[in-house]
Structures are given as structure tokens and as C-alpha cells.
Amino acid sequence: MDYRTEASAWDKLTGTTTLTAQGATVIKQTYLLFSLAVFAALAGGYVGATSETLARFFSGWIGWIAAIILLNVVPRIAISVRHNHQLGVAALVFDGFISGIALSPLLWVARIVAPPLIFAALFITAFVFVGVTLYVMSSRRTFSAPRGLMTGIFFSVIGAIILNSFLQIGFVGILISVGIGALGVFTLVYSTSGVLRSPEADSPIPGALMLFAGVFNVFVATLNILLRLLGGGRR
């Protein structure tokens, strides 16, 4: 299938993209950089979850505005310097770290209310990430969105079942976890198809930013829902 500048959402979720040598290289590099952003976010999240000062700051209006500015400006900087590998990667990693820091109010509350919920949210998000990443890394000549979806959803189901064995979230909890995981899978596959179909995909950094934004949102949604489900409705 040829690259198209404006593929529909349906095409991105159901189509198959032929991988050129450049396309295969770029998407694998994209996922490697995506992984760096995820690990940076984990580091930032740990700092935020253990710092009451940061939690209080980002809970206030000044901190909220600062977070909004940083989370919008840093990705733009990363894209503007995407052809400078060192600066682009540094900006991408910084974006991941700042994203983790910005979650400090939510992570602080989760650590006080029910610490295992942070693990649960990370667990579901990680299974989605690993499932889709393994499929992308194993793709050679084509990227099939339906196969990527099936692989990711399969990992989501397995992850939810394993999570239940630790936290006893029940059948409803499993369904919710699978649903959130499936949403993450759709986001990753959609973004991956978009990167592969873009004729301007000359750098892995913009794609890595898109993928990270999707996983970041999945983690936040997962933690919020699990807090309501298992944390007595508190946030």
C-alpha cells in the first residue's frame, strides 16, 4: 500500500502498510525512542509520587498552568529540533520526565490511598506497550493494523487476568482493565499507522511523541478508574 498523506481513521485501524527499508527503520527507531520517553516518565513519576512539595505545587493553579505550558512547549521544541538527534532525543526524554512530574498530585494521592493501584496502572499500560511493541519489532515487510490490534488486545486480556490474581479486582475490574487496555492498543496502532503512512516521517521523534502521548493518557485513565474502583471513590 502506498503512503497517503490523509488516510482515514478506518484505514489506519484496518489497513496493511507495506514497509519500505526506510519506513521499517524509522518505525523501529520510533519505538526505541518511545521507550526512552516511557522510562523517563517512570523516573519523573517516582519523583512526583514521593514528593509532597511537588504534589502541592502542581495541585495549585500556578503549577497547573506551568504543567500545561511545559507539556505543550517541550514537544514542539522536540519536533523543531528533530533533525538534530542529540537535541531531539534530549527534548523527548525531558518531555517524558516532565509528564511524570506533572502527575505528582494524582500519584501522591494514589500512594496514600492505595499504593498497589500505581502498580496496577503501570501493569496494564506495560502489557499494552509490550504487546504492540513486540508486534512492531517483529514486522518485516508489512504492518497489519488488525494483527497489531489483536496482538495488543490479547496482551491486555492476559494482563488483566494476571492483575486480578494479585489485586482481586473481580470480573467487572477485569472488564474495565481490558477496556482501558484495548483503548491503549487502538491509540498505539492508530498512531503507528499514521507514522508509517506519512511521507514526512523522516525522523522518529514526532512519532515517538505521538505514541508516548497515547500511552501517557492510557496510564492516567487507568489510574483514575482503578482509584474509583478500588480506592473507595477517592482521588
PyMOL commands that set and color helices and strands:
alter all, ss='L'
color gray80, all
select helices_A, chain A and resi 9-14+21-49+52-59+61-80+85-102+104-113+116-138+145-167+170-197+204-230
alter helices_A, ss='H'
color red, helices_A
select strands_A, chain A and resi 16-18+142-144
alter strands_A, ss='S'
color yellow, strands_A
deselect
rebuild
show_as cartoon
